[in-house]
Amino acid sequence: MQNISIAFFTWGLSSDAITNIAAALAQGFWELGIRKIYVLYLNGSPEKNISFPKGVEFVHLGVHRARLAPLPIAQFLRSVNPTFFISLAFLNIAAILGWLLPGKHTTKLIISQQNTLIYKAQVEHQGELLMQIQLRLARFLYSRVSGLVATTPSLLQELIQEVGVCLPTKRTAVISNLVNIRLVQAQAQVTTNHSWFCPKDKPVILSVARLAKQKNFPLLLKAYTLIRRQLDVRLMIIGEGVEREVLEQQIQELDLTQDVSLPGSSENPWSIMSQVDIFVLPSEEEAFGLVLVEAMACGLPVVATNAIAGGPRSIIGDSEYGILVPNGDAQKLAEAVVKVLTSEDLRNQLIACGKDRCKAFDPQIIAKQWLLFMEQL
């Protein structure tokens, strides 16, 4: 299928998880010999992005909001007519609407679902009319696409059994996300000037994610108070989001301001990963957990909750490649972190297993799975 052309639709070109997934998949396709790759985006600048392979064509849609994207998407598809159009995560509704607008093209649309629609509508964005509308639209619109990819079996099961998406089995697939390990490891070598590491005088626990309900950082803060009873360690949470004020208030109430840092988002969180001692993902819902693979690539032992949608389990198994703890259990989370930080043998074992495990998410390996799926559409 080297003669095919592929267009991606992503929100922006910053180093967020969705953009990194699109970039790594584009890299995988490029390594397999596909040379016609387009990246449709709403925000950001190609000049500042180093993740996509050289040679891809960036197409700004001329709008900055997903709800305004259907018309320019339709215009692009009519003009370029790529073989496949791949949409990621929360952009799927806009992508489908643009693909369905009247116009002559033969493009096949594949949507990649990266989160649970029901959790988004009923928990994280509870009461928001737009999310309720999207949940109802998904049942009808998702059933119209050429192909549907979910990151875990439980996520695909939810879409079919609970959301009501109706597609033939051959038009659905479970394919893991992917990570450009070489890029991550190269960026991890960049020196960080954070005061905690100049010089480093205490072990540091790290987590990286949006500050959103889904990520459940209050659980991590609660676990951290338990960890501090046994170990003198610091905690850093890299990310930005609507829950910042809630977390800052909790940090103050727990008297943790000296040893907990919320530095905001970072275009290179991997440089911090290479300096810390353990990575923790406390999510309540997680359809994959890209940062777990990135942390493994940076040589970190990882601890994660058995989140809704099964993402962390799909990566670290039943604690084969990291430690998986019950969802929402601060005590178990704290115990796992202490165990890793106090056992050199366990720590070394998890680091070695993690480095081996992250090879399974190499761009070329996952891109081959995508191509096999595309061949049957």
N, C-alpha and C positions, 0 to 999 in steps of 0.2 A: 504493500500500500504506500510505497514511497512517493507516488505521484499525486497523492491526495493533498488537499489544502485544509488547514484547520484555523478557526478563529476562536479566540477566548474572549469572554466578557467578564471583566473584573471591575470592582468599584474604583480602585485607585492604584497607584504605582509605588506606594510607600511600603515599608517592610512589615506589613501586617500579615497575619497567618494566611488569609485567603490569597493575597498577592503572591506570597511565597509558594503556595501550592500551585498556582497557575504558572509561575516562573519555573518551578522544578519540573512540572509536567511538560512545559514547552521545551525545556532542556532535554528531557528524555526523548521526546519526539525528534528533536534536532539531531541527537546522537544516533537515532535510528534511520536517519537519512531524509526526514521530511523537511523541506526547505521553504515551503509556503506557509508561514505561520503569522497570523495577525493577532494583535492584542487590542481589543476595544476597551476603552476605559473612560471614566467620568472625571477623575481628579488626579493630580500629581503631574510629574514631569519625567519623560523618558530619560532625559539627560542625567537625572539624579538617581536612576535605578540601575543597579549593577547585577541584578538577579537573573534577568532574562538573557538568553543567548544572543550574541551579536547576529544580526541578520533578520530578526523578527521585525515586522512592520507594525508600528504603533499607530492606532487610529483613535483620536479623541472624538467622541460623539457630539461634541458641541453643547452638551448639557452637563449639569453637575449633580442631578438627582435621578435616582432610578426610575421614578414615576414618569419622567420626561424622556426616557430612553427608547421606548418602543418604536417611535417613528424613525429616528436616525438609525436604529438597528435594522429596520425594514429596508431603508434606503441603502445601507451597506450590503445587505444580503442580495438585493436586486442588482447592485452594481458589481460586486465581487463574486458572488455565488460560490462561497467556499464549500468544500465537500462536507465538512462538519462544523458545527457551531456549538461550543462547550460553554455552559453557564455554571457559575459557582454560587452556592449558598443562597443568601437572601436576595440575590438578583434574578432568581429563576422566574418569578412571575413576569417581570419586565421583559426578560428574554423571550419567554413564550409568546407574550402579546406581540412583540416585534416580529417574531418568526411567523405568526399567524396572520399578520396584516396582509391584505391583498397585494399581490405582486409576483412576478415570475422568478422563481429560483428553485433549485433542487436540493438545497442544503438540508442536511439531517441535523436535528437539534438533540443534544444530549445534555440533560441537567444533572449536576452533581450535588446531592443533598449533603450538607455538612452539619446539620443540627436537627433536633426534633421540633417539628412544627407545633405539636401539642404543648410541649414544655414552654416554648416561646409565647404561645398565645395564653396559656392558662397560669403560668407562673411568672416568668421574667417580665412579660408585658401584659400582665393581667389587667383587664379593664380597658385596654387600648383598642379602640374600634378598628384601626387599620390592621392590627394583627388578627383580629377575629375575621375580618374580611379576607385576608390572605389565606387563612386556614380553610375557609370555605371555597375560595377560588382554586386552591391547590387540588382539591378532589377532582374538579372538572378539568383544569388546565394541565396538570401533570399527566393525566390520562391521554393527552393528545400528542405528547412528545415522541420522538423517534427512539430515544433511549433514556434510561434512568439509572444512575450510579449512586449507590449509598456506601458510606464508609464502613458500616458494620452490619451484620445480619439483623440485629435487633432494630436498627434504624429502618432498614428496608421493610421489615415486618410491620413496624408501626405505620409506614406510609400505605401499605396495602391493606392491613387489617383494621386500622383505627382511623386513618385519614380517609381511606376509601379509594385510593388510586387504583385504577384498573388498567393493567398492561400485561401482555403476554410475557411469560417467563423469559423467553429469549431476548426480550427487550429490556430486561433489568439485570443488574449485576452488583455484586459487592466487591469493591476494589478499595484497598487501603489508600490513604493519602501518601505522599512521598516527600522526601527531603533531599535537597542538594547537599549531601554530606561534605563534599569538597569545599563548597562555598562557606558553609557553616564553620568548618574547621579552620579555614583561612581567615575568616573574620574574627574567630576566637583568639587569634594571635595579636590582634590590635590591643595596644596598651590602654588600660582604663585609669583615669586619674581620680576616681572616687576615694574619698578620705579613708574609708574603711580598709582599703588595700594598700595604703601608702604610709606606713607599712601595715600589714594585716596582723592584728593582735588577738583576734577571736575567730572561731569558726563562724561561717555565715550560711544560713539557710536561704535558698532562693526560690521564688515562684515568678512566673511571667505569664500574664494574661490580661484581658480587659477587666477593668474593675466593674464587674457586672454580677448580678445575683447568681447567675448560672455558675460562676467560678467559685462561689462560696468562701470568700476570704475571711468572713467572720469565724468560720470553723477553724481556719489555719491560725488565726490570732488566738482563739481559745486554746488550741493545741499548743501553741507557742508558750502560753503562760504555764502550761504543765511541763513543757520541756525545760523551761528556765529554773524549775525547782531542782533539776538534776545537773544541768549544764549551763555554762556561761557562753551563750551564743547570741548572734544577731540574726535578724530577719529582714530580707529585702524583697519587696513585691514590685516588679517592673510592669507598668501598664497604666492606662488611663481609662476613665469611664464614669458613668453616672453614680456609682457607689462610693466615690472618693470621700465625700463628706461623711457618710455613714462610717466608713473605715477609720477616718481621722478621729471621729468622735469616740469610737470604740478604743482606739489606741490611747487616747487621752484618759479615758475612764479606767483603763487597765494599767495606767502609768507606764507605758512602754515607749514613750517618745524618744528616749535616748538610744534605744536599740532596735527600733523598727523604722525602716526607710521606705517611703513611697516616692521614688524619684521621677515618676511619670513614664511616658512611653519612650522607647529607644529604637533607633534604626539598627543598632547593633547590640542586642542583648547578649549575644554569644561571647563578647569580650568580657562580660561580667560572669557568664557561666564558667569560663575557664579559670576564674579566681575564687569561686565559692566551694563549699564542701558537700552540698547535697541539694537536690532539686525536689520540690514538693508540688503536686498538683491536687488541690482539694475540691475539685469541681463537683457540683451536684448533678449536672448534666454535661456530658462531653461525648460528642460523636466521633472523635478521634483522639486528639491530644498531641498535635504536631510538636509542641515544645518538649514533650517527653523524649521524642526521637532526637531532637536537637540537643537536649541535655546529655543524652547518651553519647552522641557524637563528640561532645565536648569533654567526655571522660567523667561524667557525674553519675553517682548512684541515684536512682529515682524512687520516690514514694508517691503513690497516687490512690485516690479513692475509687471504689468500684462504681463509677458514675452511671447515671441513667444514660442509655444509648450505647453503653459498652465500649466506648473508645479506649480508655486506659487498659481494660482487660485485653482488647485486641492487640495491644502493643506489648504489654509486660506479662500477659498470661496470668496464671494463678501464682504470681510471685516468682516465676522463672527468671525474669529479666529485670526485676525491680521488686518492690514490695507493694502489694495491693491490699488495701484495708477497706473495711465496710464503709459504705457511703454514709456521711454525716456523723461518724464516730470520732470525736476529738481525742478521746483517751487512746484508742487504737492508733490513731494517726501520730500522736505524741510518742507512744511506745515504739513505733516503727522508726521514727526519726532518731530517737535516742539509741536504739539498737544499732542502727547503721553508723552513727557518729562515734560509738564506743567500741565497735568491733572492727578492727583493721582487716581481719580475714573476710568478714562479710562484705565490708566496703570494697575490697579489692575484687572479690568474686562478682559483685554486682557491676562494677566498672567494666570488667572483662566481658561479662555476659552482655552488657548493654552495648558495648562497641561492636560485638558480633551481631547482635540483634538489629542494629540500625542499618546494616547492609541490606536487609530485606526490603527497605524502603527507598532503595536507590532509584533515581529517576528513570533509568533505562529499563530496569526490571518492571516497574509499575507501568511505564508507557507501553511495554509489550502486552501487558494485560488489557490495557485500554484498546490497543489495536486489534487484539483478538475479539474483543467485544464489538468493536466497530464493524468488523468483517461480517458479523451475523445480522446486522441491522438492515 
